[in-house]
Amino acid sequence: MSQDARVDDQIYFDELVTTATASLVGDEVLLANVAGERTDFIRLNNGDVRQAGTIDQRTLTVDLIEGRRHVGGSIRLAGVRAIDDARLTSLLVQLRDQRRLVADDPFLLYNTEPTSTERIERGTIPEPAAALADIRSASGGRDLVGIYASGDTFRGFANSLGQRNWFESSTFNLDWCFYLRADKAAKNLYAGFDWNDGAFAAKVEWSAQQLAALAREPISLSPGDYRTYLAPRAMQELVQLLSWYGAFGLRAHETRQTPLLKMLVDDTRLSPMLSISEDTANGVAANFQSAGFLRPDTVALIVDGAYANTLVSPRSAQEYGVPTNGAANGEYPLSMSIAPGALPTDGVNEALGSGLFVGNLWYTNFSDQAACRTTGMTRFATFWMDEGEIVAPVNVLRFDDTAYHLLGDRLEGLTDTAEVLLDAASYGERSTISARLPGALVGAMRFVL
């Protein structure tokens, strides 16, 4: 994408909001957010292209405020000023009429001290044709199934008070597997900001080894506690569940609905090896939020196993009388990072010895949220290892265990590298949620079926 195209989006948004600001009435305040992408995508099956295309879209969302009453709405941008000015003018007229019917919002809070910023992160991403050639070559005649998406995502904030913020990043995301049969597949992901042929080749080689092992006769394990290695994708399922249910949000803590309740009321701790943060500086999400508050480069959530801070949205800040740290309304991490440990990544198999290698989990949910007890199923390639070597694939297992064990007293180590994991969701638009997670060696993980 040319520099001119990047600049044009930013300038276009600025001019659109500036024009709308001139039409405001009385003491009205306008907040505006734009979300856009220029994405190339390729869907593959059996190593061949089944669907390919390009998405180039922008959505403008506005909030029209007068006093403590406000109403919001959104429009798709056509990229033609006459059309978009008319659509936005019409939307503001509608919102003005609707606002007369709504009550005051006691928790309304938006930034009234304009601070403008610009951050553009340009990755080294191959052209779609070059990426496709690498991917098809990697399939080597195997049934490679997956989706490749790459390109720019951008976010902008502007208000009638003169504040302007812009964030843009270039990323790629290959969510793929080598499929064998039935529920047997070697799942993998390669994502990030800079494509590296060597890193991709290493992932392909590991998946090829898993695929060969999957062809062996699977074994069934009896319920019980097993020494387990959780790969970064499996870790993602666990910590993502905690995030969605308010483990790191102020509102959930104040209402005692957080799954980490024991850390608040009983001073329970996780492993001293575990430190979790919201790592905006190294993520794909914007460094500002929809009410115009800036997000710090990092927010320490768990430090050495102890609760440190929560994510505070503007509405929670207003309700509970504390400063906001620019969290989204859902108060879950958008750029979660778990600090790596001391376990050599290339020595994971040897460190595990005899036990389970779990690459993926799914259907995760709480069996006892107040106790932070989680249940779920193993998925794709799960192997029984002996003396660091794959013995056989393992039929599907259900686990039921608490984070205070898995990330607490039974955690033996975290890998010394963390994998970049980009959310592959593209419902409506390409997700900008990301994580940097190490793998985890657990002394005993409880499986019940």
C-alpha positions in Angstrom: 0.0 0.0 0.0 1.5 3.4 -1.0 2.3 6.1 1.4 -0.2 8.3 -0.4 -3.0 5.9 0.4 -2.1 5.8 4.1 -2.0 9.6 4.3 -5.2 10.0 2.3 -7.2 7.9 4.9 -5.9 10.0 7.8 -6.5 13.3 6.0 -9.9 12.2 4.8 -11.1 11.4 8.3 -9.7 14.7 9.6 -11.5 16.7 7.0 -14.8 14.8 7.4 -14.9 15.5 11.2 -13.8 19.1 10.7 -16.7 19.7 8.4 -19.2 18.0 10.7 -17.9 20.0 13.6 -18.9 23.2 11.8 -22.5 22.0 11.8 -22.8 21.4 15.5 -25.5 23.3 17.4 -25.1 25.1 20.7 -22.9 23.2 23.2 -22.8 19.9 21.3 -19.7 17.8 21.4 -18.9 15.3 18.7 -16.8 12.2 19.2 -15.8 10.2 16.0 -14.0 7.0 15.5 -13.0 5.4 12.2 -12.1 1.7 11.8 -10.7 0.5 8.5 -8.7 -2.2 6.7 -7.0 -3.0 3.5 -6.8 -6.8 3.6 -5.8 -9.5 1.1 -7.2 -12.9 2.0 -6.7 -16.4 0.6 -8.6 -19.5 1.7 -6.9 -22.8 1.0 -8.0 -26.5 1.0 -5.8 -29.4 0.1 -3.0 -26.9 -0.6 -5.0 -25.1 -3.4 -6.7 -21.8 -3.4 -10.5 -22.0 -2.9 -11.2 -18.3 -2.4 -9.2 -15.1 -2.7 -10.0 -11.5 -2.6 -9.4 -8.0 -1.2 -11.3 -6.1 1.4 -11.1 -2.3 1.5 -13.5 -0.8 4.0 -14.0 2.0 6.5 -16.7 2.5 9.1 -17.3 5.8 10.9 -18.9 5.7 14.4 -20.0 9.0 16.1 -21.4 10.0 19.5 -23.3 13.2 19.6 -23.2 14.7 23.1 -25.1 17.6 24.8 -24.6 17.9 28.6 -24.9 14.3 29.9 -27.2 13.1 27.1 -25.7 11.4 24.1 -26.7 9.1 21.2 -24.4 7.2 18.8 -24.6 5.8 15.3 -22.4 4.6 12.4 -22.1 4.7 8.7 -20.0 3.0 6.1 -17.7 5.4 4.2 -17.8 5.5 0.5 -14.6 7.5 0.1 -16.4 10.2 -1.8 -16.7 13.4 0.1 -20.1 14.6 -1.3 -21.6 11.2 -0.4 -20.0 10.8 3.0 -20.7 14.4 4.1 -24.4 14.0 3.2 -24.6 10.7 5.0 -22.9 12.1 8.1 -25.1 15.2 8.1 -28.2 13.0 7.9 -27.0 10.8 10.7 -26.3 13.8 13.0 -29.9 15.1 12.3 -31.3 11.7 13.3 -29.1 11.5 16.5 -30.1 15.0 17.5 -33.8 14.0 17.3 -33.2 10.8 19.2 -31.2 12.5 21.9 -34.2 14.5 23.1 -35.8 11.2 24.2 -32.9 9.8 26.2 -32.1 10.4 29.9 -28.9 11.7 31.3 -26.0 9.2 31.4 -24.5 9.4 34.9 -21.4 7.5 33.8 -20.6 9.4 30.6 -16.9 10.4 30.5 -14.8 11.5 27.6 -11.5 13.2 27.2 -11.8 17.0 27.4 -8.0 17.6 27.3 -7.1 17.1 23.6 -4.0 15.1 23.1 -3.2 14.2 19.5 -1.0 11.3 18.5 0.1 9.4 15.4 1.6 5.9 15.3 2.2 3.9 12.2 3.8 0.4 12.4 4.9 -0.9 9.0 5.7 -4.6 8.8 7.6 -6.6 6.2 4.9 -8.5 4.5 5.2 -10.4 1.2 2.8 -9.7 -1.6 -0.1 -12.1 -1.7 1.3 -14.0 -4.7 4.7 -14.5 -3.0 3.0 -15.6 0.3 0.8 -18.0 -1.6 3.8 -19.5 -3.4 5.6 -20.1 0.0 2.4 -21.6 1.5 1.7 -23.9 -1.4 5.3 -25.0 -1.5 5.2 -25.8 2.2 2.2 -28.1 1.7 4.4 -30.6 -0.1 1.5 -32.6 -1.3 -0.2 -32.7 2.2 -3.7 -31.5 2.8 -3.0 -28.0 3.9 -6.2 -26.2 5.1 -6.3 -22.6 6.3 -6.8 -18.9 5.8 -4.1 -16.3 5.1 -4.9 -12.6 5.7 -2.5 -9.7 5.4 -2.4 -6.0 5.1 -3.2 -2.8 7.0 -5.7 -2.2 9.8 -6.2 1.4 11.0 -8.1 3.2 13.7 -8.7 7.0 14.1 -10.2 9.2 16.8 -11.3 12.8 16.4 -13.5 15.1 18.4 -15.0 18.6 18.0 -12.5 19.8 20.6 -9.6 19.5 18.2 -8.1 16.1 19.2 -6.8 13.8 16.5 -5.4 10.3 17.0 -4.3 7.8 14.3 -3.0 4.3 14.6 -2.1 1.9 11.8 -0.3 -1.4 11.6 0.6 -4.0 8.9 0.3 -7.6 9.8 -0.1 -11.1 8.4 -1.9 -14.1 9.8 -1.8 -17.7 8.5 -4.2 -19.9 10.5 -3.7 -23.4 9.1 -3.3 -27.1 9.7 -2.2 -30.3 8.0 -5.3 -32.4 7.9 -5.1 -36.2 8.2 -8.6 -37.6 8.8 -11.6 -37.4 11.1 -10.6 -35.2 14.1 -6.8 -35.7 13.5 -5.0 -32.6 12.2 -1.7 -30.8 13.0 -2.9 -27.2 13.8 -0.5 -24.3 13.6 -0.4 -20.5 13.2 2.2 -18.1 11.8 1.4 -14.5 12.4 3.2 -11.2 13.1 4.6 -8.1 11.6 7.6 -9.3 9.6 7.5 -12.5 7.5 10.6 -14.7 8.1 11.1 -17.7 5.8 13.2 -19.6 8.4 10.5 -19.2 11.1 7.8 -20.4 8.8 9.9 -23.4 7.7 10.4 -24.4 11.3 6.7 -24.3 11.9 6.0 -26.4 8.8 8.6 -28.9 9.9 7.0 -29.3 13.4 3.6 -29.7 11.8 5.0 -32.4 9.4 6.4 -34.3 12.4 3.0 -34.1 14.2 1.2 -35.2 11.0 3.4 -38.3 10.8 2.8 -39.1 14.5 -1.0 -38.7 14.0 -0.9 -41.6 11.6 -0.1 -43.9 14.5 -2.8 -45.8 16.4 -4.3 -43.4 19.0 -4.4 -44.3 22.6 -7.1 -43.5 25.2 -6.1 -42.4 28.7 -8.0 -43.0 31.9 -9.1 -40.0 33.9 -6.4 -38.7 36.2 -3.6 -36.1 36.7 -1.0 -36.0 34.0 2.2 -34.1 33.5 1.4 -31.7 30.7 2.9 -29.1 28.3 0.5 -26.5 27.2 1.6 -24.9 23.9 1.0 -21.2 23.4 -2.3 -21.8 21.5 -3.6 -23.9 24.4 -2.5 -21.2 26.9 -4.4 -18.7 24.8 -7.7 -20.6 25.3 -7.2 -20.5 29.1 -6.2 -16.8 29.5 -8.7 -15.6 26.9 -11.5 -17.2 28.9 -10.3 -15.4 32.0 -10.2 -12.1 30.1 -13.7 -12.4 28.6 -15.2 -12.9 32.1 -13.6 -9.9 33.7 -10.5 -11.3 35.3 -8.6 -8.1 34.6 -11.4 -5.5 34.6 -12.3 -3.0 37.4 -16.1 -3.4 37.0 -15.9 -7.2 37.5 -13.6 -6.7 40.5 -15.8 -4.1 42.1 -18.9 -6.3 41.7 -17.1 -9.4 42.8 -17.8 -11.2 39.5 -14.2 -11.7 38.5 -13.0 -15.3 38.2 -9.9 -14.2 40.1 -12.1 -13.5 43.2 -9.9 -15.5 45.5 -7.0 -13.1 44.7 -9.1 -10.3 46.0 -10.8 -11.8 49.1 -8.4 -14.5 50.2 -5.1 -13.0 49.0 -4.5 -16.1 46.9 -1.6 -15.9 44.5 -0.6 -17.5 41.2 2.9 -18.8 40.5 5.7 -16.2 41.1 6.9 -17.1 37.6 3.7 -15.6 36.1 3.5 -11.9 35.1 0.7 -10.7 32.8 0.3 -7.3 31.2 -1.7 -5.3 28.7 1.2 -4.7 26.2 -0.2 -2.0 24.0 3.2 -0.9 22.7 3.8 -4.3 21.1 0.2 -5.1 20.0 -2.0 -4.5 17.0 -4.8 -2.5 18.8 -4.8 1.3 18.8 -3.1 3.2 21.6 -6.2 5.2 22.3 -9.9 4.3 22.9 -13.2 5.4 21.6 -13.7 8.3 24.2 -10.4 9.8 23.3 -8.3 8.6 26.3 -4.8 7.4 25.5 -3.7 3.9 26.5 -0.3 3.6 28.2 2.3 1.4 26.6 1.9 -1.2 29.3 -0.4 -1.9 32.2 0.9 -4.5 34.7 -2.0 -6.8 35.6 -0.3 -9.7 37.5 3.2 -9.3 38.7 5.2 -12.3 40.0 1.9 -14.1 40.7 0.3 -11.2 42.6 -2.6 -9.0 41.5 -1.3 -5.6 40.5 -3.8 -3.5 38.5 -7.0 -3.7 36.6 -8.1 -2.3 33.2 -10.3 0.8 33.8 -12.7 2.0 31.1 -14.0 5.6 31.2 -17.4 4.5 32.4 -16.0 2.5 35.2 -13.7 5.4 36.1 -16.7 7.7 36.4 -18.7 5.1 38.4 -16.0 4.2 40.9 -14.1 7.5 41.1 -10.8 6.3 39.8 -8.6 7.4 36.8 -9.1 5.5 33.5 -6.2 3.8 31.8 -7.8 3.9 28.4 -9.4 0.4 28.5 -12.2 -0.5 26.2 -15.7 -0.7 27.6 -15.4 -4.5 28.0 -12.2 -4.1 30.1 -10.4 -7.1 28.7 -6.9 -7.1 27.3 -6.5 -6.3 23.6 -2.8 -6.9 23.6 -2.2 -9.4 26.3 1.4 -10.4 27.1 2.7 -13.1 29.5 6.4 -12.6 30.3 8.5 -15.6 29.1 10.3 -17.8 31.6 13.5 -19.8 31.7 12.4 -23.1 30.1 14.3 -23.4 26.7 11.7 -23.5 24.0 13.7 -26.0 22.0 14.0 -28.2 25.1 10.3 -28.5 25.9 10.0 -32.2 24.9 12.9 -33.2 27.1 11.6 -31.1 30.0 8.2 -32.8 29.7 9.7 -36.3 29.7 6.7 -38.5 30.0 3.3 -36.8 29.7 0.9 -35.0 27.5 1.8 -32.5 24.8 -1.3 -30.3 24.3 -1.3 -28.1 21.2 -4.8 -26.8 21.4 -7.8 -26.6 23.6 -11.4 -25.7 22.8 -14.9 -25.5 24.3 -13.4 -23.9 27.4 -15.7 -22.6 30.0 -16.0 -22.3 33.7 -17.2 -25.2 35.8 -16.9 -23.0 38.9 -16.2 -19.4 38.1 -15.7 -18.1 41.6 -13.0 -20.8 42.1 -11.6 -20.0 38.7 -12.1 -23.7 37.8 -12.1 -24.3 34.0 -13.2 -27.2 31.8 -12.7 -27.9 28.2 -11.5 -30.4 25.6 -8.2 -31.2 23.9 -8.3 -30.6 20.2 -6.3 -31.5 17.1 -2.8 -32.9 17.8 -2.5 -34.0 21.5 0.3 -36.5 22.0 1.6 -38.9 24.7 5.3 -38.3 25.1 7.9 -40.6 26.6 11.5 -39.5 27.3 10.9 -36.5 25.1 9.7 -38.5 22.1 6.2 -38.8 20.6 4.7 -42.2 21.3 1.2 -41.8 19.9 -1.7 -39.4 19.5 -4.2 -39.3 22.3 -8.0 -39.5 21.9 -10.0 -36.5 23.0 -9.8 -35.7 26.7 -11.8 -33.3 28.9 -9.9 -31.4 31.6 -11.3 -29.8 34.7 -8.8 -27.8 36.7 -8.3 -24.4 38.4 -6.0 -21.6 37.2 -4.6 -21.6 40.7 -3.1 -25.0 39.9 -2.4 -24.6 36.1 -0.9 -21.1 36.5 -0.1 -21.5 40.2 1.3 -24.2 42.4 1.7 -26.8 39.7 3.3 -24.5 37.1 6.9 -25.7 36.6 8.1 -23.4 33.9 7.3 -21.0 31.1 9.2 -21.1 27.8 11.9 -18.5 27.2 10.2 -17.3 24.1 6.6 -16.0 23.5 4.7 -16.6 20.4 2.8 -13.8 18.6 -0.9 -14.8 18.3 -3.2 -12.7 16.3 -6.9 -13.2 16.5 -8.1 -14.7 13.2 -11.7 -13.4 13.6 -13.0 -11.4 10.7 -16.7 -11.1 11.5 -17.6 -7.7 10.0 -13.9 -6.6 10.1 -10.5 -8.0 10.8 -9.8 -8.3 14.5 -7.0 -6.2 16.1 -6.8 -8.4 19.3 -3.4 -10.0 19.8 -1.4 -11.9 22.4 2.2 -12.8 23.1 2.3 -16.0 25.1 4.9 -18.6 26.1 4.2 -22.3 26.5 3.7 -23.7 30.0 4.9 -26.9 31.7 2.4 -28.1 34.3 3.4 -30.8 36.8 -0.1 -32.2 37.0 -3.2 -31.3 35.0 -6.5 -33.0 35.9 -8.4 -34.8 33.1 -11.9 -36.2 34.0 -13.1 -37.9 30.8 
